[in-house]
C-alpha cells in the first residue's frame, strides 16, 4: 500500500511503508552497564464522558500492560513523570493512584520503578514555602510507602514563590533530611515547562547549577542521582563531572542521549528518558551491546533514532507526549489514539505523518501492517484519500 503523507507545507507525497517484522531484537536480560528508566505514558479511557478540564480517566489495564512491556525488555520505569502528563491532564489524585498501582505491579513483576514526587496538589498562585514543603512531604510519603524510589520533581509552585536560591536550599534540604532512601533530583528545563523558568533561583544557568550542586553537596548520602533535562549536552557533561563520587547522572536529554549514555574517558550518563517510551526495546538492545564494551555498536543502533526523538520533542517541547502516545497506538500497545486532557489534538497531521515515517523506517513497529492501517485511518479522518 502507498500512503499519501502531508509534509510541513501541506503538500501530499507518496510513501511506501516498509514490510516485514520489526528489526528490534527481543531480549529480557538485565542491563548491566547503565541504569535505564523509560518515563512511561498513561493510556486514557476513550469511553469516559469527560472534558479537558475533568479529572483524568485512565485505562488501568492498558496502562499497566505497557509497564509490563517495558519491564519485559529489562528497562526500569519512571512513573508519574512529565511523560505521564503530570500537570497536563493528570492531576495529583490520578498520579497517586497511578503510583500505587504501578508500584504494586512492579513488585509482582520484579521490575525496577521510580516515581515522581511533586507539588501538583497546589495552585501555584496561592502557594507558600510552607505549603510547598507540605505538598512534597505528602507525595514523598506515598511513594516511600509503596516501596518505590522517589524522584523529587521540579515544582511549579516552588518556582512561583521562591525568592532566591536560599529558598530552594531550604526546601530541598528539608526533604532530603527526611527521605528514607536516596532519591533522584530532577531539573526540568523551561522548554519542557515554561513555569519552571529560573529554577534554583536564577535564570542564569551557571548560577542555577551552583545552587543545584550546593543542595547535593550538603546531602550526598541522600542523593542517588540527578536527572537533568536541559537539552544541552555540553552543560550536562560539565555538571556530570562536578558531581560528588557515587552520585549518578541520569540524562533527560532527548536530543543528545546516545553520546551522553556512551560517555567519554571521564564518565557517562545513565538514562531517564521520555523517548525510551517508544524506543524501549531498541534502547534495551543498544544498552546490551554497550554492556559488552561495544560503544560503536551501541551508537550504530541508537544514533539513527535521534531524528525521530528531535522531531517528537520539537518546540513547543511540552507537547512531545502527543507523539509518544501516537506511536504507542501505531505499535499496538493501545487500541485508540485518545489522551487524558484531550492532548491528542496538540500536534498537527504533518507532525504525525513525519513521526510515522521515521518510526517505520527504523523498524520500530512490531506489526508494520497494523501501523500502516492505523495511519491510513488517521489520514482518512483528516480527509486524505488514497
N, C-alpha and C positions, 0 to 999 in steps of 0.2 A: 504494500500500500504506500502511496505517496501522500504525505500531508502537506498542506499549504500553510506555512507559518508566517505570521506578520513580523516584520523587523521593526527597528526603532522608528522608522519613518512611516510605518503603517502599511508598507507595500508587502504583498504576499510573494513568497518564493517557495519553490518545491523542495521538500526534504524527504529523503528516503530513510526510514528508521533502520537501524541495524537488526539483524536476525540472529537467532541462536541464543543459548543460555548466557547468563551473567558471566563476566570474566573474573569475578571475585572468587578467590579460593575459600572454601569452607574451613573453619578451624575453631577450636574451643580451648586450646591450651592457654594457660595463664600467661600474661605478658610479663616479661622479666626485667627488661632494662629501663622501662618507663612506667610511671603510673599514668593511666589514661582514662579519663572520665568523659563521657558524652553527656552534654546538657540536653535532656530529653524534652520533647514537646508533649502537650496533652491532647487527647482526642476528644473533640466536642461530641455531645449527644445531638445528632442532627434533627431528632424528632421533638426536642424540647421546645415548648412555646415560650421563647424568651426574646428580649430585645437586647441591643448592645449595652444597655445600662443595667441589665439584670445580673444577678449572681451567676457565675459560670455553671453551665450544665455539662457535666463531664461523662463521657462513656468510659466507665471504670474498667470494664473488661478489656476493651481495646487499648486503653492507656497502659494497663499493667502488662498486657501481652507484648507491647512494644518494649517495655523494660526487660522482659524476659528475652526478647530478641537480642538486645544489646549485651546482656549478661552471657548469653549462649556463645557469643563470639569472644568472650574474655575481657570485655570492656567493663569499666565501672560506670555507674550512673550518677550524674549530678542532678539532683531532684529539686523541683520547685525553684528553679533559677529563672533568669531572663527568658530563656527559650520556652519555658512553660507559661509564658505570658504573665509573669508576676507584674502587677500594676498596669497591664494592658489586656484585661479581660478576666484574669484570675485574681480574686481578692484573697485576703488572709484566711477567711473561713474555708475557701476552696483549697488553698495551698496547705492548710493544716490537715485537711482530710487526705490530700494527695501524699503528704509526708507520712502520715500514719499507714496508709495502705501500701505505699511503695516500700517503706521500711520493713513491714511485715512480709511482703513478697520477697525482699532481699534476703531476709532470714531464711525463708523457706527454700529459696533458690541457691543460697550460698553466694550471692552477688555482693559486690562492693557498692556501697551507696554513701553519698554525702549530700546533705540537704541545706538549702538556703535559709538563713536567718536574717530577717529584716525588720522593718518597722511599718509595713504597709497596712496595719490596722489603724494608723493615724492619718489624719488630714494634715498635710504639711503646713498649711496656713494657720493652724491652731496649735501646733506642737510647741513644746518647750524641751529644754535639755532633760529635765526630769522625766517627761513623758516618753522621750526617745529612749532613754535608758530602760524604762519600764517595759516598753514595747519590745525592745531587743531581748530583755530578760525573759519575757513570756515566750517568745519564739525559741530562744535557746533552750529553755527548759523542756519544751515539747520535743525538739529534735533529740536532745540527750535522753529523754525518756524512751524514745523509740530505739535507741542503741545506734543511731546513725551518726556519722561525723558531721560536725557543724561547719558551715561556710558563712562567715559574717559578711553579708552583702552590704554594698554601699546603700545609704539611706537618703531618700529624697527629703525626709523630714529633718534629718540632721543637717543636710546641706542648706536647708531653708533657715534654720535657727542658729547655727554655729556662728560665733562672732570672729573666730580665727582659729589657728592651729591648736591653741590651748584647749578648746572645747573638744576637738577630735581626740587629743591625747587623754583628756579626762574620761570621755565616754568609752573609748576602746580599752583604756587601761582598766576601767571598772569591769568591763565584760570579760577581759582576758583573765583577770584575777579570779573570777568565779567560775570560769569554764572548767568542766570536769576533765576534759581531754583536749589535746592540742587541736586548734581549729585552722581553717583556711581563711585568710583575709582577702577580700575581693575588692579590687579597684576597677570600677567600670567607668569608662570614659564618657564624656557628654555626647559623643557620636552615637552611643547606644541609648542614652537617656539624657536629653538636654537639661533636665532638672538637676543633674549632678555636676554641672559646671562649677569649677572652683573647689572641688572636693579636696579634703585635707587642709582646707583653709586658705587656698591660694589658686588663682588662675595661672600662675607661673608654675609650670610642671617641675622645674628644678626644685623650687621651694616646697611644692607639694610632696615630691619624692623624699626630701629630707624629713618631713614630718612623718610620712609613712614609715620610713626606716627607724625613726625615733620610737614609734609605737612598738615595732618589732624588737628593737634592741632592749627595750625595757622588760620584755616578757618573752624571750626566745624559746623558753621551755613550753610555752602555751601556743606557739605558732608552728603548725605542721608545715605550712607553706603559704605562698601568696598566689592569687590568681589575678593577672594583670591583663586588662582589655583596653589598650590604648591604640592599637593598630599601628604601632611604631616599633619595628624590630630593634633598631639601634637603642632606643630607650629601654626596652625590656632587657636587652643584653647587659647594658650598663647597670641597671638595677639588680639584675641577677648576680652580678659579680660583687655587689656590695652586701648581699645577704649574709647573716651570721651562719656559721657552719651548721649544717643539719636542717636548715630551713629551705624547703623546696620552692622552686618557681614553677607554677603551672601556667603555661601560655594560654591566653584567651585571645590571641591574635589570629583572627580568621582570614587575614591577608597573607601572613608570613609563617604559618605554622611548620611547614616542612623543615626550613632551615633552623628554626628555633628548637624544635624537638631533636633534630640531628645534633645540634650543638657544635662546639668548637673545642680547641685544646684547653679551654678554661672552664668548660661546663656545658650544661644543656638545660632545656626546659622539659618538664613533664607536660601534661596536657589536660585542660578542662575547656572543651570547645563545643559551641553550638553546631558547627559544621560537621562534627562527628556524629550527629544525629542521622543525617542522610548518608554519611560516609562510613558508618560504623564498621561493617565487615571489611571494607577495603582498608580502613585505618588500622584495624587489628592485624590484617595480613601484613601491612607495611611494617608495623612495630615488631612483629615476629621475625621479619627479615632483619631488622635492626638488632634484635636480640642476638643474632649470630655474628654481629660485628660488621655486617654488610651495609655500610652507610649509603654507598652508591645505589644498591638495590632498593633500599628504603626510599631514597629520593626519586628513583625511577618510577616507583609506584605512586608516591604521594604528590610529586610536583605537578603532574598533569591535572590534579583536582583543584588547583588554586584558581584557575579561571572560573570554574563553577562557583567556588566559595566567594570570590570577589564580586561575582555577579549577584549572588543572593544577598550579600552584605553591602551592596552599593547604597549610597545615600538616597533617602533617609534610612540609615542603617538599622534603626529600631524596628523596621518592618521586615527584617530578614525572616522572622518566624513564619510569615506567609509562604515564602518559598520553601522552607523546611517542611511544612505540613503538606504543601502541594506535592513535593517529591515523595513523601510518605504515602500519599494517596496513589500516585502513579505506581509506586513499588508494591502496592497491595497490602500495606500494613494497616489500612483502614478502608472502609467501604464508601467513603464520601469525602468531598472537599468542603467541609464546613469547619469554622473555628470559633472558639469562645470569643464573645465580643464582636462577632461579625468581621473579624480581621481578614477573612479570605478576600475581601474587596480591596485590600491595601496595596496590591500591586496590579500592574496592567497586563493585558493579554500579551503584548510583545515581551514583557518580562518573563511570563510563564513559558512562552514559546522558546525563548533562549535557554531558560533553565532546563526544559525538557531536552532540547537538542544537546546541550553539554552533558547532562547526566546520561543520556542514551549513548553518546559517543564514548563515554567512559565505561560502559557496560555495567552500570550500577543496578539496572532493573532485573530482579530475579526472573520476571516473566515479561520480556520485551513486548510481546503481543498484547498483554493486558495494558501495559503503559501506553502503547500506541492507540489502543481502542479508547482509553480514558482521555487521552489528549485529543483525539478526534471528536469525542463527545463535548469536551470543553470548547473546542473551536466552533462546533455547531451551535452551542448556546450563544456565542458571540456573532453568529451569522456567517461563519466561514463555511462554505460548501466545498466539497472535494472536486 
